[in-house]
């Protein structure tokens, strides 16, 4: 400080700091990802001037879901083993909140959590007695399975000749048993 007359002045006795305001930024998932329930992924973020833990919470259609962590260490990464029964959806975002203040961030865009892929034989499924020289239908159900299906009988746990190396995933296959 100095007087306008220039004859009186003073400075702070010690240095002081002006720091940037706290910031918290979700880096992954940040939009467009497709994470499958039953798999593990890393939620990542950057932060500056944030102390204390980070609350990590998924949102579906803008509604908060169960907290993944009420106060995770601010390390920039959190490992999320997504439960296999986690609700699928295409409008998920991750919300992060600093426990030490009012700084928060959300994924910039939506990401998807999809149901795990399943392939289940429905027939024959045990107890059937199929006679050689007759025709039977092998059936199955599938969820989130793309592409063809390999159909191969096993005898006492040992694979036999493929019936189809790449059958269409229609849910059924007719087998004329030789």
Secondary structure, 3 states (H helix, E strand, C coil): CECCCCCCECCCCCCCCCCCCCEEEEEECCCCCEEECCCEEEEEEEEECCCCCEEEEEEECCEEEEEEEEEECCCCEEEEECCCCCCCEEEEEEEEEECCCCCEEECCCCEEEECCCEEEEEECCCCCCCCCCCEEEEEEEEECCCCCEEEEEEECCEEEEEEEEEECCCCEEEEECC
